[in-house]
């Protein structure tokens, strides 16, 4: 399980430049120490994961820019979020993915639709592999010889979407998502204890948690796994899933299906599918596996208002609280979007 207390927002001037995490940066960039002192003086912020021994296990330093990027490609003046340093040494947590989520959330809240970082070739292929899963692509080289990797949150034009599948759109332009006629929409009932483990960043929980503990790692990542005994076998890649919290009777969260496996009855098979993304205990999985099991791998995109059952019933979206995975019409889905007011910039039809 990940840490619940040691990922925090912190000014760069609080960081120890002699921490081992900076050794490779010092070796790669002769001017690193001078740059570090400069950004410390101007009050640059960072997100930092501190290991139990006090050393830095992961670090993200960022900056808002509004200027051209010198490049072999045309990258004109534009408001962008620059990821100045992105370093993860701590093994075993999904911290790199969480950093991407933090950066995207920050960009959305600040009206920024483009993020980027630069890196000398072949320095950290793991970082390239990770960021490519969330839409960072190479866009030329700067005069220093560094490759420039850019992620666009909002597509630059509709034409770029023409040959992309729904899931490819969701990946490339996360947190944007496709909700047009090629995908179906489903409501998935979930017990509160599992919802709270899957989504520790629910708005009503996050403020309290940050005040008490710092930023929580568990449940804040983008890619997740949901396990159930539903007999419904219609879900497919790209479909939209809306999580309905039983007992509390409300829809809280929207995700996009990455893959679905049906009829699993062996715990080892389930574990191979979910990897380290499950929030279920081994005891839970053993109980679930007594019946044919469905494993849904999905990407979390947005939280809703939430939308309470009484509103869903009054608008003829649900007649009764769902007891199993329930498909809803496109018309009813769009009525839900109007209720919650999700920013239309992030919805691709």
C-alpha positions in Angstrom: 0.0 0.0 0.0 1.2 3.5 -0.7 2.0 6.2 1.8 -0.8 8.4 3.2 1.3 11.3 4.5 4.5 12.1 2.7 3.7 13.7 -0.6 3.5 17.5 -0.1 3.6 20.8 -1.9 6.8 22.6 -0.8 8.8 25.6 -1.9 12.1 24.7 -3.6 14.1 26.7 -1.0 13.1 24.1 1.6 14.8 21.3 -0.4 18.3 20.1 0.4 20.4 20.4 -2.8 22.7 17.7 -1.4 20.0 15.1 -1.4 21.0 12.1 -3.5 18.0 12.6 -5.8 19.9 15.6 -7.3 23.1 13.8 -8.0 22.2 12.7 -11.6 20.9 16.2 -12.4 24.1 17.7 -11.3 26.1 15.3 -13.4 23.9 15.9 -16.5 23.6 19.7 -16.2 26.7 21.7 -15.3 24.5 24.8 -14.5 22.1 22.8 -12.2 23.3 24.2 -8.9 23.1 27.8 -10.1 19.7 27.2 -11.6 18.5 25.6 -8.3 19.7 28.6 -6.3 17.9 31.0 -8.8 14.5 29.2 -8.6 14.9 29.0 -4.8 15.3 32.8 -4.6 12.2 33.5 -6.8 10.0 31.1 -4.7 9.4 28.3 -7.2 7.1 25.5 -5.8 7.4 21.8 -6.1 5.7 18.5 -5.1 7.9 16.3 -3.0 7.6 12.7 -1.8 9.7 12.2 1.3 10.9 8.7 2.2 10.8 7.3 5.7 14.5 8.1 6.1 13.8 11.8 5.3 15.4 11.7 1.8 13.5 12.7 -1.3 12.0 9.7 -3.1 10.3 11.8 -5.9 10.2 15.4 -7.0 8.2 17.6 -9.4 9.3 21.2 -9.9 7.0 23.3 -12.2 6.5 26.7 -13.7 3.9 28.6 -15.7 5.3 30.1 -18.9 3.8 32.3 -21.6 6.5 32.5 -24.3 7.8 30.6 -27.4 9.8 27.4 -27.0 13.0 27.5 -29.0 12.7 24.3 -31.1 13.4 22.7 -34.4 9.5 22.7 -34.7 7.3 25.7 -34.6 6.2 26.2 -30.9 5.0 29.8 -30.7 4.2 31.9 -27.6 1.5 30.2 -25.5 0.5 29.7 -21.9 2.1 26.4 -20.8 3.0 24.5 -17.7 6.6 23.6 -17.8 7.7 20.6 -15.8 11.2 21.7 -14.9 12.2 18.6 -13.0 10.5 15.3 -12.8 12.4 12.7 -10.9 11.2 9.5 -9.2 13.6 7.2 -7.4 11.1 5.6 -4.9 10.1 2.1 -6.2 6.8 0.5 -5.4 4.4 3.5 -5.6 2.5 5.0 -8.5 4.1 8.4 -7.8 5.1 9.1 -11.3 1.6 8.7 -12.5 0.3 10.7 -9.6 2.7 13.6 -10.5 1.2 13.6 -14.0 -2.3 13.8 -12.5 -1.3 16.6 -10.2 0.2 18.5 -13.2 -2.9 18.0 -15.3 -5.2 19.1 -12.5 -3.1 22.2 -11.9 -3.2 23.0 -15.6 -7.0 22.6 -15.7 -7.5 24.8 -12.7 -5.2 27.5 -14.1 -6.7 27.6 -17.6 -3.6 26.0 -19.2 -4.1 23.4 -22.0 -0.5 22.5 -22.7 2.3 20.9 -20.6 5.9 20.2 -21.5 9.3 19.0 -20.3 12.7 18.8 -21.9 15.3 16.0 -21.6 18.5 15.0 -23.2 18.2 11.8 -25.3 18.5 8.5 -23.6 18.8 9.8 -20.1 15.6 8.3 -18.6 13.6 6.0 -20.9 11.3 5.0 -18.0 10.1 8.6 -17.9 9.4 8.6 -21.6 7.5 5.3 -21.3 5.4 6.7 -18.4 4.6 10.1 -19.9 3.7 8.6 -23.3 0.9 6.7 -21.6 -0.7 10.1 -20.8 -0.2 11.9 -24.1 3.3 13.4 -24.0 4.9 13.3 -27.4 8.2 14.5 -28.8 8.0 17.9 -30.6 11.5 18.7 -31.8 14.7 19.6 -30.1 15.9 22.8 -28.4 19.2 24.6 -29.1 20.8 22.7 -26.1 20.1 19.4 -27.8 17.3 18.5 -25.4 14.2 16.7 -26.8 10.9 18.5 -26.1 7.9 16.5 -25.0 4.5 18.2 -25.1 1.1 17.1 -23.8 -2.0 18.9 -25.1 -5.1 18.7 -22.8 -7.4 20.0 -25.5 -7.1 18.9 -29.1 -5.7 21.6 -31.4 -8.4 20.8 -34.0 -11.1 18.2 -34.7 -9.1 16.9 -37.7 -6.5 15.3 -35.4 -9.2 13.1 -33.9 -10.4 11.5 -37.2 -8.5 8.3 -37.1 -8.3 7.9 -33.3 -10.3 5.4 -31.3 -12.3 6.6 -28.2 -9.6 5.2 -25.9 -6.8 6.8 -27.9 -8.5 10.1 -27.6 -8.9 9.6 -23.8 -5.2 8.7 -23.5 -3.8 11.4 -25.8 -5.8 14.3 -24.4 -6.4 13.2 -20.8 -8.4 14.5 -18.9 -10.5 15.2 -22.0 -12.6 12.2 -22.9 -14.7 11.0 -25.8 -18.5 10.5 -25.2 -19.9 10.3 -28.7 -22.0 7.6 -30.3 -19.2 5.0 -30.5 -19.3 4.4 -26.7 -22.0 3.3 -24.3 -22.7 4.7 -20.8 -23.1 2.6 -17.7 -23.8 3.3 -14.0 -21.8 1.0 -11.6 -23.0 0.6 -8.0 -20.1 0.6 -5.5 -20.0 0.2 -1.7 -18.7 3.3 0.1 -15.7 1.6 1.6 -14.4 0.6 -1.9 -15.2 4.0 -3.4 -13.2 5.7 -0.6 -10.2 3.4 -1.4 -10.5 3.8 -5.2 -10.9 7.6 -5.0 -9.1 9.2 -2.1 -9.2 12.5 -4.0 -13.0 13.0 -3.8 -13.5 16.7 -3.2 -15.4 16.3 0.1 -12.5 14.2 1.5 -9.5 15.8 -0.1 -9.4 19.1 1.8 -9.7 17.4 5.2 -6.9 14.9 4.2 -4.5 17.6 2.9 -4.9 19.6 6.1 -4.2 16.6 8.3 -1.7 14.5 6.3 -0.5 16.2 3.1 -1.4 14.8 -0.3 -2.5 11.2 -0.3 -0.9 8.8 -2.8 -3.3 5.9 -2.6 -6.4 6.3 -4.7 -5.1 9.5 -6.5 -3.6 7.8 -9.5 -5.3 7.8 -13.0 -5.4 4.1 -13.9 -7.5 1.9 -11.6 -9.2 -1.5 -11.3 -12.7 -2.4 -10.3 -13.7 -6.0 -9.5 -17.3 -7.3 -9.2 -19.6 -10.2 -9.8 -21.8 -8.5 -12.4 -23.4 -10.8 -15.0 -23.5 -7.9 -17.5 -21.1 -8.6 -20.3 -21.7 -5.6 -22.6 -18.9 -3.2 -21.5 -16.1 -2.6 -23.9 -13.0 -0.5 -24.3 -13.8 3.3 -24.4 -17.2 3.0 -22.7 -18.1 5.5 -20.0 -18.7 4.3 -16.4 -20.4 6.4 -13.7 -19.9 5.2 -10.1 -23.0 5.2 -8.0 -22.4 5.0 -4.2 -24.8 2.7 -2.6 -26.2 3.7 0.8 -25.2 7.3 0.1 -27.3 7.1 -3.1 -25.3 9.4 -5.3 -23.1 9.4 -8.5 -19.7 10.8 -7.7 -17.2 9.8 -10.5 -16.7 9.3 -14.2 -14.2 6.9 -15.7 -13.3 5.4 -19.1 -13.0 1.6 -19.6 -9.5 0.5 -20.7 -10.2 -3.3 -20.7 -12.7 -5.8 -19.4 -12.3 -9.5 -18.5 -15.3 -11.6 -17.7 -15.8 -14.9 -15.9 -12.6 -15.1 -13.9 -12.8 -17.5 -10.9 -9.2 -17.8 -9.9 -7.6 -15.3 -7.5 -4.2 -15.6 -9.2 -5.8 -14.8 -12.6 -7.6 -11.7 -11.1 -4.3 -10.5 -9.5 -2.5 -10.8 -12.8 -5.1 -8.6 -14.5 -5.2 -5.9 -11.8 -1.5 -5.9 -10.9 -0.9 -3.4 -8.1 -4.0 -1.3 -9.0 -6.5 -3.1 -6.8 -7.8 -1.6 -3.5 -9.2 -5.0 -2.5 -7.6 -7.1 0.2 -6.7 -10.7 -0.6 -9.7 -11.8 1.6 -12.0 -9.6 -0.4 -10.7 -11.1 -3.7 -11.1 -14.6 -2.4 -14.7 -13.9 -1.5 -15.4 -12.3 -4.9 -13.8 -15.1 -6.8 -16.3 -17.6 -5.4 -18.5 -16.4 -8.2 -17.6 -15.6 -11.9 -15.7 -12.3 -11.6 -15.5 -9.3 -13.9 -12.4 -7.1 -13.8 -12.7 -3.6 -15.2 -9.5 -1.7 -15.8 -10.3 2.0 -16.2 -9.0 5.5 -16.2 -10.4 8.1 -13.8 -11.2 11.4 -15.5 -13.6 13.6 -13.4 -15.7 13.7 -10.2 -19.3 14.9 -10.3 -21.1 17.3 -8.0 -22.2 14.7 -6.7 -25.6 13.9 -8.3 -28.1 12.4 -5.7 -30.6 9.7 -6.5 -33.6 11.9 -6.0 -32.5 14.1 -8.9 -31.8 11.1 -11.1 -35.3 9.8 -10.3 -37.0 13.1 -10.8 -35.3 13.4 -14.3 -36.3 9.8 -15.2 -32.7 8.6 -15.4 -33.2 5.9 -12.7 -36.4 4.5 -11.4 -34.7 2.9 -8.4 -31.2 2.6 -6.9 -29.2 0.3 -9.2 -28.2 -3.1 -7.8 -25.9 -4.0 -10.7 -24.2 -2.4 -13.7 -26.9 -0.5 -15.5 -26.8 1.0 -19.0 -28.3 4.4 -19.5 -29.3 6.2 -22.7 -27.1 8.8 -24.3 -29.9 11.3 -23.7 -30.0 10.5 -19.9 -26.3 10.7 -19.7 -26.3 14.2 -21.2 -29.0 15.3 -18.8 -26.6 14.2 -16.0 -23.8 16.4 -17.5 -26.2 19.3 -17.5 -27.0 18.7 -13.8 -23.3 18.7 -12.8 -22.0 21.3 -15.2 -18.8 19.5 -16.3 -16.8 21.9 -18.4 -17.6 21.2 -22.0 -14.0 21.9 -23.1 -13.0 18.5 -21.8 -15.8 16.5 -23.5 -15.2 15.4 -27.1 -18.3 14.1 -29.0 
